[in-house]
Amino acid sequence: MSKGTSAEDGRLPRTVRMKSADLRKNIVKVMGRVQYGREHIQAVRYQDPQAVIVPVDWYEQACRAMGEEVRLPTGDDDPDSTPR
């Protein structure tokens, strides 16, 4: 686990629901909450869960646990050129 994650001290991060509009308004703060392992954020739109934002190391561990390839862009990839 990366430094500062809650799992290091045996506690799982809590999952927090957040409306997509609030997520858009506060994306930098949300990323900080996720990055330092305090929370996983469930993005909801019209009361319907859409996605969960988790730390990168958590995602990588989950992929390995499921026998899946970790498919994250490298640092050389231009994030603005990613197809939408």
Phi and psi restraints in degrees (range 20) as a CNS / XPLOR table:
assign (resid 1 and name C) (resid 2 and name N)
       (resid 2 and name CA) (resid 2 and name C) 1.0 -75.1 20.0 2
assign (resid 2 and name N) (resid 2 and name CA)
       (resid 2 and name C) (resid 3 and name N) 1.0 159.1 20.0 2
assign (resid 2 and name C) (resid 3 and name N)
       (resid 3 and name CA) (resid 3 and name C) 1.0 -59.0 20.0 2
assign (resid 3 and name N) (resid 3 and name CA)
       (resid 3 and name C) (resid 4 and name N) 1.0 133.9 20.0 2
assign (resid 3 and name C) (resid 4 and name N)
       (resid 4 and name CA) (resid 4 and name C) 1.0 92.7 20.0 2
assign (resid 4 and name N) (resid 4 and name CA)
       (resid 4 and name C) (resid 5 and name N) 1.0 -1.3 20.0 2
assign (resid 4 and name C) (resid 5 and name N)
       (resid 5 and name CA) (resid 5 and name C) 1.0 -78.1 20.0 2
assign (resid 5 and name N) (resid 5 and name CA)
       (resid 5 and name C) (resid 6 and name N) 1.0 146.7 20.0 2
assign (resid 5 and name C) (resid 6 and name N)
       (resid 6 and name CA) (resid 6 and name C) 1.0 -62.9 20.0 2
assign (resid 6 and name N) (resid 6 and name CA)
       (resid 6 and name C) (resid 7 and name N) 1.0 -30.0 20.0 2
assign (resid 6 and name C) (resid 7 and name N)
       (resid 7 and name CA) (resid 7 and name C) 1.0 -63.6 20.0 2
assign (resid 7 and name N) (resid 7 and name CA)
       (resid 7 and name C) (resid 8 and name N) 1.0 -23.2 20.0 2
assign (resid 7 and name C) (resid 8 and name N)
       (resid 8 and name CA) (resid 8 and name C) 1.0 -62.8 20.0 2
assign (resid 8 and name N) (resid 8 and name CA)
       (resid 8 and name C) (resid 9 and name N) 1.0 -32.8 20.0 2
assign (resid 8 and name C) (resid 9 and name N)
       (resid 9 and name CA) (resid 9 and name C) 1.0 -98.7 20.0 2
assign (resid 9 and name N) (resid 9 and name CA)
       (resid 9 and name C) (resid 10 and name N) 1.0 15.6 20.0 2
assign (resid 9 and name C) (resid 10 and name N)
       (resid 10 and name CA) (resid 10 and name C) 1.0 88.6 20.0 2
assign (resid 10 and name N) (resid 10 and name CA)
       (resid 10 and name C) (resid 11 and name N) 1.0 -2.9 20.0 2
assign (resid 10 and name C) (resid 11 and name N)
       (resid 11 and name CA) (resid 11 and name C) 1.0 -99.3 20.0 2
assign (resid 11 and name N) (resid 11 and name CA)
       (resid 11 and name C) (resid 12 and name N) 1.0 139.3 20.0 2
assign (resid 11 and name C) (resid 12 and name N)
       (resid 12 and name CA) (resid 12 and name C) 1.0 -82.6 20.0 2
assign (resid 12 and name N) (resid 12 and name CA)
       (resid 12 and name C) (resid 13 and name N) 1.0 144.9 20.0 2
assign (resid 12 and name C) (resid 13 and name N)
       (resid 13 and name CA) (resid 13 and name C) 1.0 -63.3 20.0 2
assign (resid 13 and name N) (resid 13 and name CA)
       (resid 13 and name C) (resid 14 and name N) 1.0 148.2 20.0 2
assign (resid 13 and name C) (resid 14 and name N)
       (resid 14 and name CA) (resid 14 and name C) 1.0 -84.1 20.0 2
assign (resid 14 and name N) (resid 14 and name CA)
       (resid 14 and name C) (resid 15 and name N) 1.0 152.4 20.0 2
assign (resid 14 and name C) (resid 15 and name N)
       (resid 15 and name CA) (resid 15 and name C) 1.0 -103.1 20.0 2
assign (resid 15 and name N) (resid 15 and name CA)
       (resid 15 and name C) (resid 16 and name N) 1.0 129.8 20.0 2
assign (resid 15 and name C) (resid 16 and name N)
       (resid 16 and name CA) (resid 16 and name C) 1.0 -118.3 20.0 2
assign (resid 16 and name N) (resid 16 and name CA)
       (resid 16 and name C) (resid 17 and name N) 1.0 133.5 20.0 2
assign (resid 16 and name C) (resid 17 and name N)
       (resid 17 and name CA) (resid 17 and name C) 1.0 -83.2 20.0 2
assign (resid 17 and name N) (resid 17 and name CA)
       (resid 17 and name C) (resid 18 and name N) 1.0 139.9 20.0 2
assign (resid 17 and name C) (resid 18 and name N)
       (resid 18 and name CA) (resid 18 and name C) 1.0 -144.4 20.0 2
assign (resid 18 and name N) (resid 18 and name CA)
       (resid 18 and name C) (resid 19 and name N) 1.0 132.6 20.0 2
assign (resid 18 and name C) (resid 19 and name N)
       (resid 19 and name CA) (resid 19 and name C) 1.0 -63.6 20.0 2
assign (resid 19 and name N) (resid 19 and name CA)
       (resid 19 and name C) (resid 20 and name N) 1.0 144.6 20.0 2
assign (resid 19 and name C) (resid 20 and name N)
       (resid 20 and name CA) (resid 20 and name C) 1.0 -59.8 20.0 2
assign (resid 20 and name N) (resid 20 and name CA)
       (resid 20 and name C) (resid 21 and name N) 1.0 -34.4 20.0 2
assign (resid 20 and name C) (resid 21 and name N)
       (resid 21 and name CA) (resid 21 and name C) 1.0 -63.9 20.0 2
assign (resid 21 and name N) (resid 21 and name CA)
       (resid 21 and name C) (resid 22 and name N) 1.0 -41.4 20.0 2
assign (resid 21 and name C) (resid 22 and name N)
       (resid 22 and name CA) (resid 22 and name C) 1.0 -68.6 20.0 2
assign (resid 22 and name N) (resid 22 and name CA)
       (resid 22 and name C) (resid 23 and name N) 1.0 -36.6 20.0 2
assign (resid 22 and name C) (resid 23 and name N)
       (resid 23 and name CA) (resid 23 and name C) 1.0 -60.8 20.0 2
assign (resid 23 and name N) (resid 23 and name CA)
       (resid 23 and name C) (resid 24 and name N) 1.0 -46.3 20.0 2
assign (resid 23 and name C) (resid 24 and name N)
       (resid 24 and name CA) (resid 24 and name C) 1.0 -60.3 20.0 2
assign (resid 24 and name N) (resid 24 and name CA)
       (resid 24 and name C) (resid 25 and name N) 1.0 -42.0 20.0 2
assign (resid 24 and name C) (resid 25 and name N)
       (resid 25 and name CA) (resid 25 and name C) 1.0 -68.5 20.0 2
assign (resid 25 and name N) (resid 25 and name CA)
       (resid 25 and name C) (resid 26 and name N) 1.0 -27.7 20.0 2
assign (resid 25 and name C) (resid 26 and name N)
       (resid 26 and name CA) (resid 26 and name C) 1.0 -124.1 20.0 2
assign (resid 26 and name N) (resid 26 and name CA)
       (resid 26 and name C) (resid 27 and name N) 1.0 30.1 20.0 2
assign (resid 26 and name C) (resid 27 and name N)
       (resid 27 and name CA) (resid 27 and name C) 1.0 -57.8 20.0 2
assign (resid 27 and name N) (resid 27 and name CA)
       (resid 27 and name C) (resid 28 and name N) 1.0 -38.9 20.0 2
assign (resid 27 and name C) (resid 28 and name N)
       (resid 28 and name CA) (resid 28 and name C) 1.0 -66.4 20.0 2
assign (resid 28 and name N) (resid 28 and name CA)
       (resid 28 and name C) (resid 29 and name N) 1.0 -43.5 20.0 2
assign (resid 28 and name C) (resid 29 and name N)
       (resid 29 and name CA) (resid 29 and name C) 1.0 -64.5 20.0 2
assign (resid 29 and name N) (resid 29 and name CA)
       (resid 29 and name C) (resid 30 and name N) 1.0 -41.1 20.0 2
assign (resid 29 and name C) (resid 30 and name N)
       (resid 30 and name CA) (resid 30 and name C) 1.0 -61.5 20.0 2
assign (resid 30 and name N) (resid 30 and name CA)
       (resid 30 and name C) (resid 31 and name N) 1.0 -44.7 20.0 2
assign (resid 30 and name C) (resid 31 and name N)
       (resid 31 and name CA) (resid 31 and name C) 1.0 -61.0 20.0 2
assign (resid 31 and name N) (resid 31 and name CA)
       (resid 31 and name C) (resid 32 and name N) 1.0 -38.3 20.0 2
assign (resid 31 and name C) (resid 32 and name N)
       (resid 32 and name CA) (resid 32 and name C) 1.0 -65.2 20.0 2
assign (resid 32 and name N) (resid 32 and name CA)
       (resid 32 and name C) (resid 33 and name N) 1.0 -42.7 20.0 2
assign (resid 32 and name C) (resid 33 and name N)
       (resid 33 and name CA) (resid 33 and name C) 1.0 -61.4 20.0 2
assign (resid 33 and name N) (resid 33 and name CA)
       (resid 33 and name C) (resid 34 and name N) 1.0 -38.7 20.0 2
assign (resid 33 and name C) (resid 34 and name N)
       (resid 34 and name CA) (resid 34 and name C) 1.0 -75.2 20.0 2
assign (resid 34 and name N) (resid 34 and name CA)
       (resid 34 and name C) (resid 35 and name N) 1.0 -47.6 20.0 2
assign (resid 34 and name C) (resid 35 and name N)
       (resid 35 and name CA) (resid 35 and name C) 1.0 -55.8 20.0 2
assign (resid 35 and name N) (resid 35 and name CA)
       (resid 35 and name C) (resid 36 and name N) 1.0 -40.7 20.0 2
assign (resid 35 and name C) (resid 36 and name N)
       (resid 36 and name CA) (resid 36 and name C) 1.0 -89.8 20.0 2
assign (resid 36 and name N) (resid 36 and name CA)
       (resid 36 and name C) (resid 37 and name N) 1.0 13.5 20.0 2
assign (resid 36 and name C) (resid 37 and name N)
       (resid 37 and name CA) (resid 37 and name C) 1.0 76.5 20.0 2
assign (resid 37 and name N) (resid 37 and name CA)
       (resid 37 and name C) (resid 38 and name N) 1.0 10.6 20.0 2
assign (resid 37 and name C) (resid 38 and name N)
       (resid 38 and name CA) (resid 38 and name C) 1.0 -80.2 20.0 2
assign (resid 38 and name N) (resid 38 and name CA)
       (resid 38 and name C) (resid 39 and name N) 1.0 -30.4 20.0 2
assign (resid 38 and name C) (resid 39 and name N)
       (resid 39 and name CA) (resid 39 and name C) 1.0 -148.5 20.0 2
assign (resid 39 and name N) (resid 39 and name CA)
       (resid 39 and name C) (resid 40 and name N) 1.0 152.9 20.0 2
assign (resid 39 and name C) (resid 40 and name N)
       (resid 40 and name CA) (resid 40 and name C) 1.0 -108.5 20.0 2
assign (resid 40 and name N) (resid 40 and name CA)
       (resid 40 and name C) (resid 41 and name N) 1.0 138.8 20.0 2
assign (resid 40 and name C) (resid 41 and name N)
       (resid 41 and name CA) (resid 41 and name C) 1.0 -110.5 20.0 2
assign (resid 41 and name N) (resid 41 and name CA)
       (resid 41 and name C) (resid 42 and name N) 1.0 122.9 20.0 2
assign (resid 41 and name C) (resid 42 and name N)
       (resid 42 and name CA) (resid 42 and name C) 1.0 -95.5 20.0 2
assign (resid 42 and name N) (resid 42 and name CA)
       (resid 42 and name C) (resid 43 and name N) 1.0 115.1 20.0 2
assign (resid 42 and name C) (resid 43 and name N)
       (resid 43 and name CA) (resid 43 and name C) 1.0 -82.9 20.0 2
assign (resid 43 and name N) (resid 43 and name CA)
       (resid 43 and name C) (resid 44 and name N) 1.0 127.4 20.0 2
assign (resid 43 and name C) (resid 44 and name N)
       (resid 44 and name CA) (resid 44 and name C) 1.0 -122.0 20.0 2
assign (resid 44 and name N) (resid 44 and name CA)
       (resid 44 and name C) (resid 45 and name N) 1.0 139.5 20.0 2
assign (resid 44 and name C) (resid 45 and name N)
       (resid 45 and name CA) (resid 45 and name C) 1.0 -129.5 20.0 2
assign (resid 45 and name N) (resid 45 and name CA)
       (resid 45 and name C) (resid 46 and name N) 1.0 120.5 20.0 2
assign (resid 45 and name C) (resid 46 and name N)
       (resid 46 and name CA) (resid 46 and name C) 1.0 53.6 20.0 2
assign (resid 46 and name N) (resid 46 and name CA)
       (resid 46 and name C) (resid 47 and name N) 1.0 46.1 20.0 2
assign (resid 46 and name C) (resid 47 and name N)
       (resid 47 and name CA) (resid 47 and name C) 1.0 66.2 20.0 2
assign (resid 47 and name N) (resid 47 and name CA)
       (resid 47 and name C) (resid 48 and name N) 1.0 6.4 20.0 2
assign (resid 47 and name C) (resid 48 and name N)
       (resid 48 and name CA) (resid 48 and name C) 1.0 -106.3 20.0 2
assign (resid 48 and name N) (resid 48 and name CA)
       (resid 48 and name C) (resid 49 and name N) 1.0 117.7 20.0 2
assign (resid 48 and name C) (resid 49 and name N)
       (resid 49 and name CA) (resid 49 and name C) 1.0 -59.4 20.0 2
assign (resid 49 and name N) (resid 49 and name CA)
       (resid 49 and name C) (resid 50 and name N) 1.0 132.3 20.0 2
assign (resid 49 and name C) (resid 50 and name N)
       (resid 50 and name CA) (resid 50 and name C) 1.0 -110.1 20.0 2
assign (resid 50 and name N) (resid 50 and name CA)
       (resid 50 and name C) (resid 51 and name N) 1.0 -37.8 20.0 2
assign (resid 50 and name C) (resid 51 and name N)
       (resid 51 and name CA) (resid 51 and name C) 1.0 -165.0 20.0 2
assign (resid 51 and name N) (resid 51 and name CA)
       (resid 51 and name C) (resid 52 and name N) 1.0 164.4 20.0 2
assign (resid 51 and name C) (resid 52 and name N)
       (resid 52 and name CA) (resid 52 and name C) 1.0 -126.2 20.0 2
assign (resid 52 and name N) (resid 52 and name CA)
       (resid 52 and name C) (resid 53 and name N) 1.0 129.9 20.0 2
assign (resid 52 and name C) (resid 53 and name N)
       (resid 53 and name CA) (resid 53 and name C) 1.0 -96.8 20.0 2
assign (resid 53 and name N) (resid 53 and name CA)
       (resid 53 and name C) (resid 54 and name N) 1.0 121.9 20.0 2
assign (resid 53 and name C) (resid 54 and name N)
       (resid 54 and name CA) (resid 54 and name C) 1.0 -129.5 20.0 2
assign (resid 54 and name N) (resid 54 and name CA)
       (resid 54 and name C) (resid 55 and name N) 1.0 160.9 20.0 2
assign (resid 54 and name C) (resid 55 and name N)
       (resid 55 and name CA) (resid 55 and name C) 1.0 -63.5 20.0 2
assign (resid 55 and name N) (resid 55 and name CA)
       (resid 55 and name C) (resid 56 and name N) 1.0 152.6 20.0 2
assign (resid 55 and name C) (resid 56 and name N)
       (resid 56 and name CA) (resid 56 and name C) 1.0 -59.0 20.0 2
assign (resid 56 and name N) (resid 56 and name CA)
       (resid 56 and name C) (resid 57 and name N) 1.0 -44.3 20.0 2
assign (resid 56 and name C) (resid 57 and name N)
       (resid 57 and name CA) (resid 57 and name C) 1.0 -65.1 20.0 2
assign (resid 57 and name N) (resid 57 and name CA)
       (resid 57 and name C) (resid 58 and name N) 1.0 -33.3 20.0 2
assign (resid 57 and name C) (resid 58 and name N)
       (resid 58 and name CA) (resid 58 and name C) 1.0 -65.1 20.0 2
assign (resid 58 and name N) (resid 58 and name CA)
       (resid 58 and name C) (resid 59 and name N) 1.0 -44.8 20.0 2
assign (resid 58 and name C) (resid 59 and name N)
       (resid 59 and name CA) (resid 59 and name C) 1.0 -60.5 20.0 2
assign (resid 59 and name N) (resid 59 and name CA)
       (resid 59 and name C) (resid 60 and name N) 1.0 -45.6 20.0 2
assign (resid 59 and name C) (resid 60 and name N)
       (resid 60 and name CA) (resid 60 and name C) 1.0 -62.4 20.0 2
assign (resid 60 and name N) (resid 60 and name CA)
       (resid 60 and name C) (resid 61 and name N) 1.0 -42.7 20.0 2
assign (resid 60 and name C) (resid 61 and name N)
       (resid 61 and name CA) (resid 61 and name C) 1.0 -64.2 20.0 2
assign (resid 61 and name N) (resid 61 and name CA)
       (resid 61 and name C) (resid 62 and name N) 1.0 -40.1 20.0 2
assign (resid 61 and name C) (resid 62 and name N)
       (resid 62 and name CA) (resid 62 and name C) 1.0 -64.3 20.0 2
assign (resid 62 and name N) (resid 62 and name CA)
       (resid 62 and name C) (resid 63 and name N) 1.0 -42.2 20.0 2
assign (resid 62 and name C) (resid 63 and name N)
       (resid 63 and name CA) (resid 63 and name C) 1.0 -59.6 20.0 2
assign (resid 63 and name N) (resid 63 and name CA)
       (resid 63 and name C) (resid 64 and name N) 1.0 -48.1 20.0 2
assign (resid 63 and name C) (resid 64 and name N)
       (resid 64 and name CA) (resid 64 and name C) 1.0 -62.1 20.0 2
assign (resid 64 and name N) (resid 64 and name CA)
       (resid 64 and name C) (resid 65 and name N) 1.0 -40.7 20.0 2
assign (resid 64 and name C) (resid 65 and name N)
       (resid 65 and name CA) (resid 65 and name C) 1.0 -63.3 20.0 2
assign (resid 65 and name N) (resid 65 and name CA)
       (resid 65 and name C) (resid 66 and name N) 1.0 -30.5 20.0 2
assign (resid 65 and name C) (resid 66 and name N)
       (resid 66 and name CA) (resid 66 and name C) 1.0 -92.9 20.0 2
assign (resid 66 and name N) (resid 66 and name CA)
       (resid 66 and name C) (resid 67 and name N) 1.0 1.0 20.0 2
assign (resid 66 and name C) (resid 67 and name N)
       (resid 67 and name CA) (resid 67 and name C) 1.0 72.9 20.0 2
assign (resid 67 and name N) (resid 67 and name CA)
       (resid 67 and name C) (resid 68 and name N) 1.0 22.5 20.0 2
assign (resid 67 and name C) (resid 68 and name N)
       (resid 68 and name CA) (resid 68 and name C) 1.0 -97.0 20.0 2
assign (resid 68 and name N) (resid 68 and name CA)
       (resid 68 and name C) (resid 69 and name N) 1.0 154.3 20.0 2
assign (resid 68 and name C) (resid 69 and name N)
       (resid 69 and name CA) (resid 69 and name C) 1.0 -75.4 20.0 2
assign (resid 69 and name N) (resid 69 and name CA)
       (resid 69 and name C) (resid 70 and name N) 1.0 137.5 20.0 2
assign (resid 69 and name C) (resid 70 and name N)
       (resid 70 and name CA) (resid 70 and name C) 1.0 -79.6 20.0 2
assign (resid 70 and name N) (resid 70 and name CA)
       (resid 70 and name C) (resid 71 and name N) 1.0 117.0 20.0 2
assign (resid 70 and name C) (resid 71 and name N)
       (resid 71 and name CA) (resid 71 and name C) 1.0 -116.2 20.0 2
assign (resid 71 and name N) (resid 71 and name CA)
       (resid 71 and name C) (resid 72 and name N) 1.0 68.9 20.0 2
assign (resid 71 and name C) (resid 72 and name N)
       (resid 72 and name CA) (resid 72 and name C) 1.0 -104.8 20.0 2
assign (resid 72 and name N) (resid 72 and name CA)
       (resid 72 and name C) (resid 73 and name N) 1.0 143.5 20.0 2
assign (resid 72 and name C) (resid 73 and name N)
       (resid 73 and name CA) (resid 73 and name C) 1.0 -60.9 20.0 2
assign (resid 73 and name N) (resid 73 and name CA)
       (resid 73 and name C) (resid 74 and name N) 1.0 149.0 20.0 2
assign (resid 73 and name C) (resid 74 and name N)
       (resid 74 and name CA) (resid 74 and name C) 1.0 -81.9 20.0 2
assign (resid 74 and name N) (resid 74 and name CA)
       (resid 74 and name C) (resid 75 and name N) 1.0 169.6 20.0 2
assign (resid 74 and name C) (resid 75 and name N)
       (resid 75 and name CA) (resid 75 and name C) 1.0 -63.1 20.0 2
assign (resid 75 and name N) (resid 75 and name CA)
       (resid 75 and name C) (resid 76 and name N) 1.0 -19.1 20.0 2
assign (resid 75 and name C) (resid 76 and name N)
       (resid 76 and name CA) (resid 76 and name C) 1.0 -80.1 20.0 2
assign (resid 76 and name N) (resid 76 and name CA)
       (resid 76 and name C) (resid 77 and name N) 1.0 -18.1 20.0 2
assign (resid 76 and name C) (resid 77 and name N)
       (resid 77 and name CA) (resid 77 and name C) 1.0 -73.0 20.0 2
assign (resid 77 and name N) (resid 77 and name CA)
       (resid 77 and name C) (resid 78 and name N) 1.0 141.8 20.0 2
assign (resid 77 and name C) (resid 78 and name N)
       (resid 78 and name CA) (resid 78 and name C) 1.0 -86.1 20.0 2
assign (resid 78 and name N) (resid 78 and name CA)
       (resid 78 and name C) (resid 79 and name N) 1.0 113.3 20.0 2
assign (resid 78 and name C) (resid 79 and name N)
       (resid 79 and name CA) (resid 79 and name C) 1.0 -62.3 20.0 2
assign (resid 79 and name N) (resid 79 and name CA)
       (resid 79 and name C) (resid 80 and name N) 1.0 -24.9 20.0 2
assign (resid 79 and name C) (resid 80 and name N)
       (resid 80 and name CA) (resid 80 and name C) 1.0 -77.2 20.0 2
assign (resid 80 and name N) (resid 80 and name CA)
       (resid 80 and name C) (resid 81 and name N) 1.0 -13.7 20.0 2
assign (resid 80 and name C) (resid 81 and name N)
       (resid 81 and name CA) (resid 81 and name C) 1.0 -96.8 20.0 2
assign (resid 81 and name N) (resid 81 and name CA)
       (resid 81 and name C) (resid 82 and name N) 1.0 3.3 20.0 2
assign (resid 81 and name C) (resid 82 and name N)
       (resid 82 and name CA) (resid 82 and name C) 1.0 -69.4 20.0 2
assign (resid 82 and name N) (resid 82 and name CA)
       (resid 82 and name C) (resid 83 and name N) 1.0 130.6 20.0 2
assign (resid 82 and name C) (resid 83 and name N)
       (resid 83 and name CA) (resid 83 and name C) 1.0 -63.4 20.0 2
assign (resid 83 and name N) (resid 83 and name CA)
       (resid 83 and name C) (resid 84 and name N) 1.0 146.2 20.0 2
